[in-house]
Amino acid sequence: MKAIFIAYNQAYGTEIVELLSEYGQRGFTQWTDIQGRGGEEGEPHYGNHAWPTQNYAILTIVPDEKAPELMDALQATDRKYPDLGLRAFQWTVDG
């Protein structure tokens, strides 16, 4: 099993949840109104007057064979909208 953590700009709205559904991934946990900033580029997301945007995050557990295609789809989404910011990380979990 793979755990996939996805951090993304709130502007994506429900698009990331819909992407998970398209790939047959039903289960996930989502956090909203998350503050942060990227390590290399991009603007901070603090939810204040100077930096009003915020991020969301999702954690989902997928079978090993499903992880590569889901990660590819997430990377493709990030390439379509590079100014928004989307990062996805995966690691192996027991379950």
Order of alpha helices (4+ residues) and beta strands (2+ residues): beta-alpha-beta-beta-alpha-beta
